[in-house]
Amino acid sequence: MQFEARYNQLNAEQKRAVDTTEGPVMVVAGPGSGKTELLSMRVANILLKTDTPASSILCITFTEAAAANMRKRLVGLIGQTAYDVAIHTFHSLGTTIMDRYSDYFFDGLEYLPADDIMSLQIITSILEQLPRSNPFSSYHEEKGYFHARTVMNAINDIKKGGLSPEQFRLLTEDAMAFYAETQGALQEALGATVSKKTLDRLPQFLSSVAEATHGGLRPLPSMHPLKARIIMDFQTLLEEENSKAVTEWKKNNTSKDKQKQLQWKEQVHAKKYAALAEIYASYQAALHAQSLVDFNDMLLRVVEALKTHEELRYNLAEQYLYILIDEFQDTNGIQLELARLLTDTDLPDARPNILAVGDDDQAIYKFQGADIENLLGFQTLFPGGASIVLDKNYRSTAEVLALAEDVILPCEDRLSTLLPEDFPKHLSAANPSVTGGKLRIIQTPTEEEEAIYIVESIRQLLDQGTDPAEIAVLARNHAHLAAVAKRMRQEGVPFVYERSNNILEDPVIGELLDMLDVVGTLFSPRYDLKDDILSRILCHPYWGIPTLTLWKLSRDAFTERQSWLDTMLASENEHLQSIAQFFITVGALAAHEPLERIIDLLTGTEPLDIATISPDNESTTIPFTSPFRKHYFGSDIGSASEMETLAALRGLQKKVRAFLAGSVVLTKDFLEMIALYKQYGLQIPTDDTLLRKDHGLSLMTVHKSKGLEFDHVFLVRCTSEAWNKKKGGNRGLSLPKFLALSASPETESDFRKLFFVALTRAKRWITMTYPMRSTKDKTTEVLSYLTSSVMPETEEYIAPKELLAGNYMLQIQRDTTLEDVEYLAYLQDLVQEYALSTTHLSSFLDLEKGGPRAFVMNHLLRFPQRKQVSGCFGTSMHASLEYMHKTLRTKKTLPSILEITEFFTNRLKRERLSDLDFEKYHTEGIEHLTRYLSERGPLLDPEDIVERNFKQDHVQVGEAQITGKIDCMHLDKEARTIRVTDWKTGSPATSWKGKADYEQAKLWKYRHQLMFYKLLVENSPEYRDRFVVTEGALEFLKPTDDGFVILETQFDHATMSEFAQLVQIVAKKIQNLDFPDTSAYEESFKGTLAFTQDLLDGKV
């Protein structure tokens, strides 16, 4: 269809947007209003009506897919000329400018892209140089520098906001000076509880703010300075004359300092902002020195170059005579600044030819830095332009639109509310061919039945001949799609799941990385610490090792104090010997062979000759091929699961080849890179080119669905908990609010916009479902939007019993159960003369770490567990304190600093730590022990009993035998009392009330530990009926500024009686091999408490 025919199909407002080619134009385009067609037609119209070359038209979209779609439409309109139109994402535009005008960047030298790992390595190297007093210097033994990711995220946010290191430093310094300058006035005006009298003091405060000499720097031309923002806030408060509004403002913007005086909330972060500015500057300098550019650097460097080099700005302004920006509501600060600079010629009366298309009602990317203020600021930045509203919808029925409007109308930040004269908007159905359909709300008893209803409904639609591509299941996040996806796989319903897959979370890739970890470190000094990984590998079915054989292997290795590989080689089982030889041979090759060959060997792509002993006791070789490839790529050629696995492997291969960068990389090098990805929580994407994405019904989040349309839309988990729950906050650091760099907290308006987008994906049919109870057996609350008068009546659905999991014929069978007779017999041998320790009790109860089943694997079967670095440090510290006490006891004097240092050093060396970990913990240990010797040493009692082991005492509590080792016992022989102390090397706790769940769980275990020791001592033959344990204490060996913390507790009879009952219940269950199924409990501290109570109540 030619231009004229398509033009005649446009409505009046669309034609106006197409025809208004000169000057600024702001188009607010509602869902389904034809904005994609509008953009294409406008480009064609510019080419028809002007002599502008196609290359002088710049179209900016937000995704490569949208750019491809726009070009496809243009080809249909104007033919091959469409390929001359500059169609870019913001990022590709930045890359193009840097490539085309390279002399303005890095002095004309070539630059390379820096991925997140490179960025984090640079940031980490900067953090390593910081003094310990720096707020970002914290180090975690497993996660590295605790704030590295936080700093990277903050720097990315600052760059998205368009600020250079120097700008950020100047703005934050100016803000802190303003806060200090006005703090007194703030205290005087708002220090007391807000009342009507407070309103009388506001004019004086406003005057003080206006007279302040700081706070006047403007972050960007489109933004107000800090002082102006505050003045506007208070002018609004004065107009409203509402003390509640003042109270809310005070709550959001102020806090109390140490002197209980009111302060600006952001004053608390002054040191962090200053430190961040320095790190940001160092980071940019490091990038420049290495000719690197990170993802958010592209636009920042282009913007800086445009500001610095006037000739570059003029060249680009002459190059791009017309600019069209799609999805303008999703732009951030740096993108808006780039758009401004591209149209800034400094010529008098120059009116930029810029069109921005967006929809405030569909602004759902705040969490990525998008700023809806850009929509409001367009008219200020580009004055004198046209305002056009597209509210005729060609996608949906009137019923769908009425529902969507009902959801969006209460939002107070809509343009139609704030600027009703410029942007009046009321969606109306304009496509007479879109009729019929139905809106439904379905209530189910459980989440499982919700998934059953959706899958059964979809099955019916498919049976009726509905095109799968016209069906979508949408949810707020991926977690809410999991049950539906699982059910569809069970039922064999094909679907496309639109999500960004991280191969590091793929279980198959996890198996391969485990194998690489084993062979890559096989001949390192610390290989024996990899037994936990090898045991995990050999549990996979394709190795063909029976479960009982694995159990016996684990116990034999533990009993003989051998590694698993040594135990396998010594075994009479030839299959185990062959597998061991395979890993040993590959491990030897991994020390010098390229990584890609090692992967081929481990996956079974290439066979390998391994050494073996013949029946005649002669050494020979036999071919061995890893069963990995055959297992995952067997007879089911081309299946969805096989393609997903292959896509993950291809994704890993891409990362390997990118990492190689033309050089030979060994397995250990690659493992170091993977460790960094895991340490910082980064992703490696799968190769999506292998995954079929066309012509299938879709499962996706609402964010992924934006811009798409379907005849049938199912909205899952329509509860307040799902749709109104705020996502994680500022990822560790709150940047200054006035800079608008971090996403502000989500509001009711944001939740409504997201649901609005979900509803407007539908053409005719919408089914909204919600369960009455969650999987955690909590009562849910239906989303409030579903209770309005325009909503359909709620229908109830109860799944037939035969479809529920308990009777479902396709239910996945459990793994080998503990009830199998052969396995029970083996376990029965292991619990003969069993004695319960406090560690075993904690493991049995702790559902966060697997509960009873984990107890069996870790403590009965002794599956290897890697000793944490903190555990190695703790062992050495405990040994050093024992040495200190015993020296005092035998020599009547404390060891010298030199002696305790030498003892600790030798003990820590036995733990075989990495050089970095040894240096860190050696320094820390010496500091703690030196201070302990000085402050606590003189208080030590030579009569204290340390490291008392009760293993040979055969202590009985009722029918339960218990055991354990107590760090320190202080006996008062006259009072016949004992105080038990446990040494802790972690961060000190100053009270028994933890703040977060993990702290509460830790302290709960610690208290149990001391109570267990009381039972142990008072029921032992040596102390029974002679002494009473009256006190328990935790002594933290990591000092605070005020000294060493000792956390004490006393024991009351009722609590001890209940605890003794718990000990006996758990011991009896272990003796009887009664390991409860805990799947119905939360895997959390709350679940642990519930499970513990049910044990006491006899419910499990």
Order of alpha helices (4+ residues) and beta strands (2+ residues): alpha-alpha-beta-alpha-beta-alpha-beta-alpha-beta-alpha-beta-beta-alpha-alpha-alpha-alpha-alpha-beta-beta-alpha-beta-alpha-alpha-beta-alpha-beta-alpha-beta-beta-alpha-alpha-beta-beta-alpha-beta-alpha-beta-alpha-alpha-alpha-alpha-alpha-alpha-beta-beta-alpha-alpha-alpha-beta-alpha-beta-alpha-alpha-beta-beta-alpha-alpha-alpha-alpha-alpha-alpha-beta-beta-beta-beta-beta-alpha-beta-beta-alpha-alpha
